[in-house]
């Protein structure tokens, strides 16, 4: 009979956060390098590579990274619901948030919210800060979630509660707040390079990513504080025979 040492992977909140922050720094460096190349050449997409790394564009490396962050968050919400159920605590609200973040990950990848912009803008004659009119229906959804979940969040211990609130402020502040500022600035301008817009969109993406990374850290911390936590195991082949 032969035996092999068991290998394990432990996801701690700090190590996961450090890894994600490191990946974010790499993306920011690539993004800033791409912007420098754009303004040096006077072209939006020189050599057809800038759009691949531009944090304000879609269907590129930063978009895929953001999509995976949201999908990871959705998974953690579902796992949190499972451990909450095991200890007899409320689990369905956390499961629902898992579905919300699953939708957000699909939305990030497929740009579902962008498809609402023209229709909503025409219906409501939205201009200025509401020029990107998807902000209106999504803002109402955020308000509804805030009202619904406020009692649950404020019953949590302060270390978890405060981090969840801050993560929401960062994410919504980027996705809705910064987006509205960008909308007011860019309305009526022709396509082209606009340094102020690029700065605004960079801060938007950084706020969103920071919010989701803090959320992931907090969810892992929350799961860690439940008895047993979560174990992921891939068994090896049986070599005893």
Secondary structure, DSSP 4 states (H G I P E B T S, - for coil): ----PPP-----HHHHHHHHHHHHHHHHHHHHHHHHHHHHHT-TTGGGTHHHH-TTSSSSHHHHHHHHHHHHHHHHHHHHHHHHHHTTS--HHHHHHHHHHHHHHHHHHHTTTHHHHHHHHHHHT--GGGSSTHHHHHHHHHHHHHHHHHHHHHTS-HHHHHHHHHHHHHHHIIIIIIHHHHHHHHTTPPSS--HHHHHHHHHHHHHHHHHHHHHHHHHHHHHHTSTT-------------
